[in-house]
Amino acid sequence: MFWVTKFSGFFAAAMVMIVLSPSLQSFPPAEAIRSSHLESYLRFPSQITPAVPLNRFSFRKAPVFRNAGECTSNDRRILGKTGVCDPSLVHVAITLDVEYLRGSIAAVHSILHHSRCPESVFFHFLVSETNLETLVRSTFPQLKFKVYYFDPERVRNIISTSVRQALEQPLNYARNYLADLLEPCVSRVIYLDSDLVVVDDISKLWSTSLGSKTIGAPEYCHANFTKYFTTSFWSEPRFSGTFSSRKPCYFNTGVMVIDLKKWRRVGYTKRIEKWMDIQKTNRIYELGSLPPYLLVFAGHVAPIEHRWNQHGLGGDNVKGSCRDLHPGPVSLLHWSGSGKPWLRLDSKEPCPLDSLWAPYDLYGFSS
């Protein structure tokens, strides 16, 4: 095991050099992005009281990111009437909450750092707190983004207990409502979890063809699919029969490309809610927001290269449980699992691959 750990550390250090060195990046330096000076799009009920003290967190200001020479500037369209509806934009949705805010900021930083045309990336932040926009804007003054309030009460009554309390948080289910929350003109979005970093140009993921499918994600057909549901689920034909006409494969919902136009037309939000209602009375799975997606979409997913979700790096947060990268190229590193890189780094007991997350961390306590 010693040689495995030693090799992991060496590989991690090599990856950091590749990720951070401008001379080794696949895209050239680019021209500076001009600030779009977007208006605040904060959507909050007036009666909601801010729950996060602004002085609790402090993030360093991110560097100014530059467009590659061949990028078409869209500042004029952003400043005009088109705004978020500009068809040239790459749309990325991420949740913001107190517990994972540090990870979300690092994820945004990594996307901008590796994007060939960062001024074309528009971020949609889903929140249940009322003053996180200030933190984002002070860290990324030139970022193009919009904030959407997700009311926890919308799902609180249909969330079931899970194997981990963190999986029961209402904001975990906000991804189910992207088609409702985002503007109708936004027909496609990349949904990303907060515990990951992107080390490739996000536009490559954006351009993935979904064909006739509604969502695209890396699939893992070798995984034991049966373990994601209880014995009572598989023993009851009216439940297990949902998979009878398809070949379901596991996929991780932390990285998805979603066709919102098709989602709205079919009404997939209601289908997911239906399975959540069944779970409340029949206990057909143990995990949180993942199983309803498997029930609705498994076997009907547009496959995306595995490089776009090197998941499982969070392991189980037990000493000695550090994970290695999966074989093959890497475009996205995902610390799914209970072990988060910022917590392990702060505890001075990081896993070797946590060093790949650290360069994107902009966090620091305010005194």
N, C-alpha and C positions, 0 to 999 in steps of 0.2 A: 504493500500500500504506500510505502514511503516514496517509491519511485513514481507512483501515479501522482501523488501530491506535488512532488518536485517538478514533474513535467507540466502539471497544470499551472504552477506558478510561472515557469519559464514561458509557457504558451501565452499566458495572460499578459506578461510583460511585453512579449513580441506584438501581441494584438494592440496594446496601448500605443506602441510606437507607430503602427500602421494607421490607427484611427486618428492620432493627433498630428502626425507629421504632414505638413502641407505638401511636401515634395513627393509623398507617396500616395496622396489622394488622387482619385480618378478624374477630378474636375478642376479646372483652372480657377485662379482668383478671379473675382468678379467686381462689378461696380457697386458702389454703396447704394443701399435701399433708402429712398427718401421716406420720411415719416408720412403716413397717410392721414394723420390727425382725425381718425374716425371718431364719430360721436359715441358716447356711451350708450350701449344697447342693453344695459342692465334691466332685467325683468323680475321685479320682486313685488309681492303684495306689500302694500304700505304698512300693514300692521305687523310685519315680521321685524323683530329686533335683531340687529347684528349680534352674532354669537361668538365671533372670533376677535379678540382684542388685536388691534393693528400692531401693537408693540410686542406681540408675542413672537413673531417671526421676523427675520431679516434676511433678505436675499441680495447678493451682489448684483449690480447691473450687468446684464449680458453684453458681450461685445457687439459692435455693429457688424451685421452680416452683409455680404456683398453678392450681387447677382453676377452670374457668368455673362460674358460679353454677348453671347447669342440669345440671352433671354429677352423676351419682349416685355417692356415695362407696362404694367397695368395700373400704375398709380392714378392716371387720369380717369380710368373707368371706376376705380375704387372711390375716388373723391366725388364722382358724378352720381347719376341716378341709379346706375347699375348696382353698385355696392356688392353685397354678398351674393347677388344673383349673377355676377360676372361668370360666364361659362368657361373662362380660362383658368379659374381658380382650382386648386387642390384643397379639398375640404377634409379636415381632421377633427374628430370629436374626442375629447378627453374629460374625465370627471375631475373636479377639484374638491377636496375636503381636507380637513385639518390633519388627519392621520397620514394621508398620502400626498400632501401638498408638495413636500420636498421631492418626491418621486415625479410628480406631474411636471414640476418646473424643470427637472433634469431631462425628462422626455422631450419637452418642447425645445430645450436648448440643443439636444442631440439632433433633432429634426432640422432645425435651422442650420446647424453646423455642417450638415452633410447634404443639404439641398442645393442643387445646381441653381435653382431659381427661387430663393426663399421668399421673395416678395409675392409670389403666386400662391403661397400656402396661407389658407385662412383657417383659424382655429375656432372651434365651437366648444365652449367650456360649460359643462353641466354642473350645477352647484346646488347645495341646499343651505349654504351659509350666505350671508348678505353683504359681506365686505371683502371678499377675496379678489375682486377685480382690481382694487387699488394695489395689492401686492403684485399682481401680474403685470400691470401697466408700469409700475416703478422698476420692475426687473427687465421687462422687454418694452421700452418706450415706443418702439416702432412696430410692434407686433400688430398684425391684422387679426382681430378676434371679436367675438360676441359672446356674452354670458347669458345663460338660460337658467332660470330657476326651476328646479324639479321639486315638487311638493312631496315630502316623504309620506304624507297621508294617502297619496294615490296608490301606494302599494303596501302600506303597513299591515292591512288586514288580510292580505293574501300571501305574505311571506311566512314560510315555515321555519322552524328551528333547523339548524344545520350542524355539521360536525365541527365547525369553527364559528365563533360568534361574529368574526369579521365578515363572514359571508352573508350574514343576515342584515347588513346595513342597507337601508332603502336605496341609497345612491348607487349601489351595485346593480340595481334593476333599471336605472335610468336609460341604459342602452336600448331597452325594449321600446322606448318611447321617442326615439330619435326622429322617426317619421312624423310624429305629431309636433315635436318641439321645434325642429328646424323649419325654415321657410319652405313653402311648397316648391320654390324654384330650385332648391338644392336637391338634385336627383341622385346624387351618389355621395357617400362619405366613407372615410376610413375611420373605424373605431379602434382606439388603442387604450389599453390599461395604463395605469399610472406607475407601474413597477417595471418599466422597460426603457431601453434606449435604442434609437435607430442609428445604425452605422453605415447607411447607404442612402442614396437619393430617394426620398419618399415618392417622387413622381413615378418611379419604376413600379412601385406597389399600386399606385393610383391607376396606372394604365393597364392593369391586369384585366383580361377579358373574362367576364362572368358568363358569357353565352346566354343561355335561357334561364340561368339560376339567379336567385335573389341575393345570396351572399356567397362570398369567396373566403376561404381560409385554408391554411395548411392542414391536411388530413393525416391521421395516423391510424391506418387500417390494421396494423399489427397489434394495437392495444386491445386489451380484454374489455370489449364494449359492455359485457354483461354486468361488470362491477359497478357501473354508474347508476344501477337501479336495484331496488330491493327484490328479495325473493317473491314477495307478494305481487310485485309488478309482473315478473316473468311467469308466475303461475296463473295469472288472470288474463285470459285471451282478449278481453275487451280493452286491456291496456297494451299488452305485448303485441297484439295484432297490428298496432300502428306501424310496426316495422316489417310486416309480412311481405310487402311488395317492393321492398328496397333493401339495399345492402349498406347498412349504416356503418360509418366510421367515426371514431372520436375526432373532435376538433376542439381547439381552445378558443373560447370566445373573447380572449383578450386582444386578438388581432383579427379584424374582419373588414372586408370591403363589402359595403352594403348598397344595393340598388334600392334607393328609397322610393323611387317611382313605382317599382313592382311591389315593394312592401306595402305601400299605401293602397294600391289597387286590390291586392289579395286580402289585406287586413290581418297581417301576421301578429300584430300586437294582441288582438283578441284571442288568437290561437294559443299564444304563449300564456296569457292569463287563464285560459281554460284549464291548461295542465297544472298551473299553480293552484287553482281552486280544487282540482282533483287531489293534489298532494296534501292539502289541508285535512282532508277526510280519510285518505287512504294510505298515506305515507309510502309513496312509490319510489322515492330517492332520498339520499342523505346529504348531498351537496347543496349549494345555494342556487345561484342563477344559471348555472351551466345546464343541468338536465332538461329544462324546458326547451332550450335551444336544440339539444340533441333530439328530443321528441318531435320537434317541428321540422328540423332541417337535415338531420343526419341522413345521408344517402342522397341528398339533393344539394350538395355543396360544390361550387366550382373550386377545384383544387388549385392551391397556390403553393409555390416552391417552399420547402421547409426552411430555407434560409431566412424567411420572413417571420419565423417564430421559433427561435431557439429557446424553448420554454423549460420550466422546471428548475431554473437556477436557484430558486429560493429554498429548495429542499424542504426539510422539516425543522430547520433551525436548531438541530441537535448537534453538539460538537462532533466533528468528524463526518458530517453528512454532506459536505461540499460536493457539488455536482460538476462534471466536466461538460464541455460542449458536445453536442451531437456531431457525428461525422458530417463533413461537407462545408460549403461556404456559409458565411454569416452576414446577414443584413440587419438583423434585429435580435437583441438579447433581452430575454424576458425572465424576470425573477419571480415567476409564479410560484406559489407555495408560501409558507408562513415566514420564511427567512428573507428579510429585505436588506439590500446592500447597505443602506444608510444606517440601519440599526447595528449591523455587524461591524461596520467601519467605526462607528462611535464607541462600540464596546471594546475596540482594539483586538477583536477576534474575527477578522474578515476571512472569507473564503478567497482563494486565489483569483477567481473570476470577478469578484467585487471590484477589483482594480480597474475593470473595464467600464464600470459605472461611474467611478469617482471623478473622472475629468469633466463630467457634465454637471456635477453638483455645484450649485450656486448658493447654498445655504450657509447661514451663520447666525448665531444668537445675537439679538440686540441687547445691549446692557440696560 
